[in-house]
């Protein structure tokens, strides 16, 4: 995964020489390719259907010349804006202007607070974006990309398109925004209070003959609540009442419908190219009955229901791969660091990966947190190629998060090279790299790793 700010807000490639050196070093480690975000807020920044792909064209040529492959993310979300982020790429200016007069284009919580990370799925079919629906805007952008980079598709340089379907490019509601005060392991909040999603909820409630169900739950706590502190998510709580089950099924159905609509058009735009969808690994509160953090994010996965099978089925319909995060996390570590979170990343990974494998779609993954140590790499290898899986199922691809100066430090890079070899199936002797106190940087422009 390439650095976030590699293409600037004018759609120019920054520091061409530095990038070229780093890519040559990556090539020397035998990586297959790189992943890059194509930011909607950069490319269609100033006016509807006026696209500037220039920086990406320059980058793609460099990648092609080095005989590397490209995974490209259609990034329809804002970059950064959260606490601690040093990079900020907003949505296109003309969209932000529309949002000033019609803030209901954004996801909204029960207090009426708007989240500008991405557009509400409530406007997927509403002509509120200067005559276009949100889905039409996404399709026009994808089609422009496909036409612009036709030669890279035809010669197989672009091996996969990942379609952004929500915040951070993930198929989920923005239920736990740090910029609104959320802290791990808070349960998050439902994000369906814009007028368009409330209209959809009202319609669903009336269809059930219970028009008084056209409301969000009033006892679901706040961003940083724990499940047992709420009447909705506690054991035996309202999440499992007639109303609760109705609301949660509607809420998760909106998520699946959004994915279904956008992927149908992505397949039209990118016919013949692999498409993928990223799912977030919401592992906190997994060991409770309600799975509260998953419910607010749109995954209807309480202990008596499999919330990931319907998503896998939708992806299978569009022949899309599933990209899942958090494969490097250990449940035991989570229990030591945050025992109160009742997290189980390993249980979640097992459930999600098997839901995808059961419908025979490819499963790819990436690490959720920076990883430079052998222990973390071994955990990734274990999940990528499970030795004890009776069906011999394994990940189709793994994307490493992310190219950085820290990765390029000599000892870190030697460990990374070893990991790449093992991912490619090579036997590697189990010798530990001696730590280098000076953190020597890798030098050289000829693709060789400098010792």
Legacy VTK file of the C-alpha trace (Angstrom):
# vtk DataFile Version 3.0
C-alpha trace
ASCII
DATASET POLYDATA
POINTS 451 float
0.000 0.000 0.000
1.531 3.308 -1.076
1.590 6.362 1.245
-1.675 8.316 1.472
-0.277 11.669 0.306
1.669 10.431 -2.714
-0.664 12.371 -5.066
-1.223 15.961 -3.916
-4.452 17.990 -4.034
-3.556 19.278 -7.527
-3.363 15.660 -8.702
0.403 15.822 -9.116
2.830 13.070 -8.150
5.046 14.342 -5.329
8.730 13.348 -5.019
9.008 11.203 -8.143
12.652 10.331 -7.510
12.114 9.263 -3.899
9.153 7.114 -4.875
11.067 5.514 -7.736
13.890 4.525 -5.370
11.449 3.012 -2.887
9.599 1.106 -5.607
12.884 -0.319 -6.887
13.708 -1.524 -3.380
10.238 -3.104 -3.083
10.781 -4.757 -6.463
14.063 -6.197 -5.158
12.082 -7.800 -2.322
9.919 -9.514 -4.959
6.586 -7.912 -4.045
3.964 -8.464 -6.756
2.678 -4.924 -6.918
1.365 -1.890 -5.067
-2.024 -0.547 -3.975
-3.028 3.085 -4.515
-6.101 5.140 -3.525
-7.712 7.126 -6.346
-9.293 9.932 -4.334
-12.648 11.260 -5.547
-11.895 14.513 -3.673
-8.774 15.046 -5.818
-9.870 13.785 -9.230
-13.360 15.355 -9.467
-12.527 18.141 -7.043
-13.920 21.274 -8.639
-16.870 20.518 -10.900
-19.165 17.583 -11.709
-17.770 15.223 -14.370
-14.541 17.225 -14.768
-11.857 14.642 -13.977
-8.109 15.182 -13.565
-6.163 11.884 -13.614
-2.715 13.385 -14.426
-0.815 12.420 -11.246
-2.174 8.894 -11.397
-1.152 8.560 -15.061
2.446 9.448 -14.129
2.433 7.024 -11.190
0.959 4.158 -13.205
3.629 4.585 -15.910
6.385 4.277 -13.282
4.760 1.165 -11.810
4.372 -0.382 -15.277
8.000 0.348 -16.201
9.116 -1.561 -13.083
6.889 -4.491 -14.129
4.806 -4.274 -10.960
1.022 -4.793 -10.769
-1.561 -2.299 -9.497
-4.470 -2.690 -7.110
-6.496 0.534 -7.368
-9.037 1.724 -4.789
-11.983 3.839 -5.906
-11.907 6.054 -2.794
-15.271 7.816 -2.479
-14.597 8.830 1.124
-12.751 11.586 2.932
-9.166 10.867 3.948
-8.169 11.846 7.468
-9.999 14.413 9.509
-9.743 12.114 12.533
-7.679 12.857 15.632
-3.958 12.438 14.933
-4.256 12.285 11.132
-1.591 14.265 9.294
-3.265 13.950 5.913
-6.611 15.433 4.909
-8.390 14.923 1.585
-12.030 16.109 1.768
-14.870 15.143 -0.532
-15.036 17.194 -3.787
-15.588 20.953 -3.227
-18.837 20.954 -5.219
-20.213 18.118 -3.044
-19.217 19.957 0.149
-21.097 23.027 -1.183
-24.236 20.926 -1.697
-23.809 19.607 1.860
-23.855 23.137 3.266
-27.407 23.703 2.030
-28.521 20.056 2.320
-26.633 18.407 5.214
-28.902 15.340 4.933
-26.581 14.016 2.200
-24.339 12.862 5.096
-24.764 10.086 7.655
-26.295 11.505 10.847
-26.526 10.269 14.444
-29.492 10.616 16.811
-28.278 14.001 18.106
-28.353 15.279 14.507
-24.557 15.404 14.203
-23.426 15.000 10.586
-20.439 12.940 9.466
-18.740 14.288 6.348
-16.517 11.212 5.769
-18.756 9.909 3.001
-22.256 10.261 1.548
-25.285 8.664 3.164
-26.602 5.611 1.353
-29.987 7.318 1.634
-29.113 9.390 -1.468
-28.073 6.413 -3.620
-31.229 6.972 -5.682
-31.913 10.644 -4.928
-31.027 13.263 -7.590
-29.483 15.689 -5.123
-25.958 15.948 -6.618
-26.590 18.533 -9.354
-29.078 16.303 -11.126
-27.344 12.985 -10.451
-27.884 10.324 -7.812
-24.922 9.255 -5.659
-24.778 5.909 -7.474
-24.667 7.671 -10.864
-21.808 9.856 -9.617
-19.836 6.764 -8.542
-20.514 5.049 -11.863
-19.463 8.068 -13.956
-16.209 8.288 -11.967
-15.447 4.570 -12.399
-16.261 4.667 -16.113
-13.987 7.706 -16.609
-11.157 5.828 -14.848
-11.692 2.737 -17.005
-11.558 4.775 -20.237
-8.576 6.876 -19.101
-6.438 3.858 -18.185
-7.627 1.423 -20.828
-4.088 0.292 -21.772
-3.315 -0.621 -18.134
-6.402 -2.836 -18.049
-5.707 -4.396 -21.426
-2.138 -5.379 -20.575
-3.053 -6.635 -17.098
-1.074 -4.045 -15.094
-4.252 -3.203 -13.142
-4.986 -6.557 -11.537
-7.803 -5.508 -9.196
-10.187 -2.647 -8.468
-11.324 -2.237 -4.875
-14.621 -0.338 -4.743
-15.018 2.048 -1.820
-18.450 1.586 -0.230
-18.279 3.667 2.957
-15.965 5.345 5.490
-12.276 4.355 5.083
-13.401 2.664 1.855
-15.081 -0.067 3.929
-18.608 -1.446 3.633
-19.936 -0.218 6.993
-21.717 2.727 8.593
-19.409 5.395 10.131
-20.539 4.269 13.583
-17.317 4.917 15.513
-15.816 8.259 14.354
-12.834 9.356 16.452
-13.406 12.964 15.382
-16.797 12.864 17.142
-15.229 11.622 20.368
-15.452 7.836 19.965
-12.752 5.867 21.783
-12.031 2.135 21.702
-13.871 0.035 22.811
-17.070 2.117 22.672
-20.090 0.470 21.014
-20.611 3.347 18.567
-23.957 4.812 17.482
-26.504 4.128 14.753
-26.110 6.484 11.775
-29.515 6.539 10.080
-31.009 9.884 11.069
-30.652 11.827 7.821
-34.057 12.515 6.236
-33.494 10.070 3.350
-32.722 7.027 5.508
-35.528 7.975 7.933
-37.907 8.040 4.936
-36.736 4.516 4.070
-37.270 3.368 7.686
-40.770 4.877 7.735
-41.657 3.041 4.531
-40.356 -0.261 5.951
-42.285 0.208 9.225
-45.532 1.005 7.382
-45.050 -2.050 5.175
-44.864 -4.157 8.364
-48.065 -2.539 9.627
-46.253 -0.916 12.574
-45.813 2.727 11.623
-44.768 3.554 15.234
-41.570 1.528 14.546
-40.369 4.316 12.219
-37.722 5.479 14.708
-34.255 4.565 15.900
-33.884 2.946 19.342
-33.972 5.453 22.218
-31.986 3.310 24.690
-28.905 2.364 22.635
-26.413 4.483 24.605
-23.710 6.702 23.141
-20.421 6.343 21.236
-18.433 5.262 24.297
-21.053 3.195 26.133
-20.562 -0.475 26.975
-23.363 -2.901 25.970
-24.390 -3.665 29.581
-24.901 0.060 30.216
-27.746 0.227 27.666
-31.247 -1.173 27.563
-30.895 -2.034 23.886
-27.625 -3.996 23.811
-27.520 -5.586 27.282
-28.124 -9.328 27.623
-31.849 -9.865 27.037
-32.089 -6.272 25.767
-34.345 -4.736 23.134
-32.023 -5.718 20.284
-33.773 -9.109 20.433
-37.342 -7.729 20.728
-39.786 -7.698 17.779
-39.012 -4.014 17.194
-35.265 -4.505 17.704
-35.071 -7.326 15.178
-37.116 -5.289 12.669
-34.895 -2.229 13.039
-31.584 -4.134 12.860
-32.669 -6.126 9.819
-33.676 -2.925 8.039
-30.414 -1.183 9.040
-28.233 -4.056 7.793
-30.359 -4.447 4.658
-29.611 -0.822 3.683
-25.895 -1.686 3.875
-26.262 -4.800 1.696
-28.478 -2.949 -0.817
-25.848 -0.199 -1.147
-23.143 -2.751 -1.891
-25.420 -4.537 -4.340
-26.228 -1.350 -6.305
-22.678 -0.012 -6.558
-21.088 -3.384 -7.393
-23.585 -3.980 -10.216
-22.340 -0.744 -11.814
-18.681 -1.463 -10.971
-18.986 -4.707 -12.928
-20.392 -2.723 -15.855
-17.508 -0.250 -15.716
-14.738 -2.793 -15.120
-16.010 -5.831 -17.003
-13.409 -8.594 -16.982
-11.342 -7.125 -14.109
-11.416 -8.520 -10.555
-13.319 -6.268 -8.178
-13.010 -6.384 -4.409
-14.796 -4.987 -1.367
-13.199 -4.147 1.973
-14.915 -5.172 5.198
-13.777 -3.829 8.565
-12.883 -6.192 11.401
-15.064 -5.030 14.309
-13.844 -7.483 16.909
-14.687 -5.628 20.156
-17.715 -6.910 22.114
-17.630 -10.042 19.890
-17.869 -12.213 23.014
-21.165 -10.645 24.140
-24.615 -11.822 23.047
-25.583 -8.650 21.160
-22.262 -7.919 19.348
-23.169 -4.240 19.842
-20.246 -2.639 17.947
-21.014 -4.785 14.895
-24.722 -3.895 15.056
-24.135 -0.120 15.003
-21.740 -0.608 12.056
-24.477 -2.445 10.114
-23.438 -6.086 10.579
-26.471 -7.961 11.956
-24.364 -10.511 13.788
-25.753 -11.164 17.288
-24.907 -14.556 18.787
-28.034 -16.204 17.292
-27.553 -14.924 13.726
-24.789 -15.012 11.077
-24.449 -11.422 9.869
-21.670 -12.070 7.357
-23.281 -14.819 5.251
-25.767 -12.399 3.541
-22.876 -10.026 2.718
-20.844 -12.909 1.269
-23.857 -13.979 -0.806
-24.224 -10.434 -2.186
-20.511 -10.363 -3.095
-20.779 -13.773 -4.760
-23.650 -12.464 -6.917
-21.235 -9.853 -8.341
-18.194 -12.190 -8.394
-16.441 -9.783 -6.035
-13.576 -10.695 -3.717
-13.728 -9.939 0.015
-10.839 -7.964 1.526
-10.773 -8.327 5.305
-8.625 -6.545 7.886
-7.183 -7.504 11.291
-5.655 -10.880 10.338
-2.570 -10.081 12.412
-4.420 -9.505 15.719
-4.378 -12.065 18.528
-7.310 -12.532 20.883
-4.943 -13.126 23.816
-3.200 -9.773 23.254
-6.579 -8.021 23.172
-7.525 -9.631 26.500
-4.293 -8.401 28.069
-4.546 -4.849 26.703
-8.331 -4.271 26.902
-9.906 -7.057 29.003
-13.124 -5.018 29.297
-13.684 -5.047 25.495
-14.522 -8.783 25.343
-12.886 -8.796 21.909
-12.159 -11.854 19.800
-10.411 -10.927 16.539
-9.469 -14.548 15.850
-13.071 -15.713 16.248
-14.265 -12.901 13.973
-11.620 -13.663 11.305
-12.613 -17.327 11.374
-16.328 -16.478 10.964
-15.897 -13.926 8.153
-13.345 -15.904 6.145
-15.473 -19.036 6.292
-18.623 -17.133 5.272
-16.745 -16.056 2.122
-15.132 -19.444 1.456
-18.522 -21.158 1.858
-19.806 -19.275 -1.214
-16.482 -19.758 -3.043
-15.426 -16.123 -3.420
-11.745 -15.092 -3.207
-10.649 -13.724 0.165
-7.829 -11.195 0.400
-6.585 -9.390 3.464
-4.462 -6.608 4.918
-3.102 -5.830 8.360
-5.068 -3.373 10.503
-2.054 -1.966 12.394
1.601 -1.387 11.405
3.553 -4.644 11.568
7.364 -4.975 11.529
8.050 -7.967 13.802
8.293 -11.663 13.053
5.545 -12.558 15.531
3.029 -10.389 13.654
4.185 -11.693 10.266
3.830 -15.276 11.480
0.246 -14.573 12.555
-0.510 -13.198 9.064
1.065 -16.292 7.453
-0.989 -18.553 9.699
-4.225 -16.843 8.594
-3.154 -16.595 4.947
-2.303 -20.274 4.641
-3.994 -22.167 7.485
-1.996 -25.376 7.882
-4.811 -27.236 9.603
-7.649 -26.274 7.224
-9.090 -29.605 5.987
-10.292 -27.952 2.753
-6.918 -26.362 1.954
-8.446 -22.874 1.798
-6.157 -19.846 1.881
-6.075 -16.125 1.106
-5.907 -15.157 -2.569
-3.816 -12.035 -1.854
-2.368 -9.988 0.975
-1.736 -6.221 0.885
0.754 -4.849 3.393
-0.105 -1.623 5.259
2.007 0.409 4.299
5.169 1.707 2.546
6.842 4.048 5.060
10.275 5.269 6.225
10.008 2.849 9.185
9.547 -0.133 6.843
12.603 1.033 4.880
14.875 0.855 7.947
17.405 -1.896 7.302
16.392 -4.482 9.917
12.656 -3.939 9.383
13.097 -4.370 5.654
15.154 -7.560 6.040
12.297 -9.008 8.134
9.779 -7.842 5.531
11.771 -9.515 2.724
11.716 -12.753 4.691
7.933 -12.452 5.092
7.449 -11.884 1.333
9.517 -15.006 0.595
7.389 -17.090 2.947
4.165 -15.675 1.456
5.466 -16.816 -1.938
5.971 -20.312 -0.528
9.760 -20.259 -0.232
11.412 -22.095 2.654
13.361 -19.625 4.775
15.796 -20.524 7.605
14.584 -19.270 10.982
17.414 -16.819 11.679
16.590 -13.681 13.602
17.845 -10.392 12.159
20.189 -8.731 14.656
18.861 -5.336 15.683
20.858 -2.433 14.307
21.001 0.384 16.826
21.622 2.982 14.178
18.518 2.018 12.128
20.491 2.230 8.875
18.312 3.373 5.990
18.262 1.394 2.797
20.092 3.194 0.044
20.657 2.605 -3.641
18.806 3.388 -6.821
19.570 0.190 -8.699
16.947 -1.996 -7.051
19.518 -3.723 -4.841
19.135 -3.829 -1.089
22.122 -2.097 0.487
23.685 -3.926 3.439
LINES 1 452
451 0 1 2 3 4 5 6 7 8 9 10 11 12 13 14 15 16 17 18 19 20 21 22 23 24 25 26 27 28 29 30 31 32 33 34 35 36 37 38 39 40 41 42 43 44 45 46 47 48 49 50 51 52 53 54 55 56 57 58 59 60 61 62 63 64 65 66 67 68 69 70 71 72 73 74 75 76 77 78 79 80 81 82 83 84 85 86 87 88 89 90 91 92 93 94 95 96 97 98 99 100 101 102 103 104 105 106 107 108 109 110 111 112 113 114 115 116 117 118 119 120 121 122 123 124 125 126 127 128 129 130 131 132 133 134 135 136 137 138 139 140 141 142 143 144 145 146 147 148 149 150 151 152 153 154 155 156 157 158 159 160 161 162 163 164 165 166 167 168 169 170 171 172 173 174 175 176 177 178 179 180 181 182 183 184 185 186 187 188 189 190 191 192 193 194 195 196 197 198 199 200 201 202 203 204 205 206 207 208 209 210 211 212 213 214 215 216 217 218 219 220 221 222 223 224 225 226 227 228 229 230 231 232 233 234 235 236 237 238 239 240 241 242 243 244 245 246 247 248 249 250 251 252 253 254 255 256 257 258 259 260 261 262 263 264 265 266 267 268 269 270 271 272 273 274 275 276 277 278 279 280 281 282 283 284 285 286 287 288 289 290 291 292 293 294 295 296 297 298 299 300 301 302 303 304 305 306 307 308 309 310 311 312 313 314 315 316 317 318 319 320 321 322 323 324 325 326 327 328 329 330 331 332 333 334 335 336 337 338 339 340 341 342 343 344 345 346 347 348 349 350 351 352 353 354 355 356 357 358 359 360 361 362 363 364 365 366 367 368 369 370 371 372 373 374 375 376 377 378 379 380 381 382 383 384 385 386 387 388 389 390 391 392 393 394 395 396 397 398 399 400 401 402 403 404 405 406 407 408 409 410 411 412 413 414 415 416 417 418 419 420 421 422 423 424 425 426 427 428 429 430 431 432 433 434 435 436 437 438 439 440 441 442 443 444 445 446 447 448 449 450
